[in-house]
């Protein structure tokens, strides 16, 4: 599935690959997972080439479909997998909560940068 995910750069897309066992969303430069300081998601706002607001809207869209993916595979840094977290990714279980927390971290980071 091809998703229009603008913000980082004009025309950005993400790809959602679904199989019977695991689903992965390939986000390109929309977000990344850094292993520094224990690991965290980042929207890489200093590299945003289009609109921090659009990138925030895109991250919200990715968060809304969190039940459809188990792994975020960005264009840079490391993948972030949620399948090792106990619970169901499609409900309000621990996987869902971890995904929403990571999305919120990115949204807060983008909001901090958009003030400048």
Secondary structure as GFF3:
##gff-version 3
##sequence-region A 1 116
A	DSSP	beta_strand	2	4	.	.	.	ID=ss1
A	DSSP	beta_strand	13	18	.	.	.	ID=ss2
A	DSSP	beta_strand	23	28	.	.	.	ID=ss3
A	DSSP	beta_strand	32	34	.	.	.	ID=ss4
A	DSSP	three_ten_helix	36	38	.	.	.	ID=ss5
A	DSSP	beta_strand	40	42	.	.	.	ID=ss6
A	DSSP	three_ten_helix	45	47	.	.	.	ID=ss7
A	DSSP	alpha_helix	52	64	.	.	.	ID=ss8
A	DSSP	three_ten_helix	66	68	.	.	.	ID=ss9
A	DSSP	beta_strand	71	74	.	.	.	ID=ss10
A	DSSP	beta_strand	80	81	.	.	.	ID=ss11
A	DSSP	alpha_helix	94	114	.	.	.	ID=ss12
###
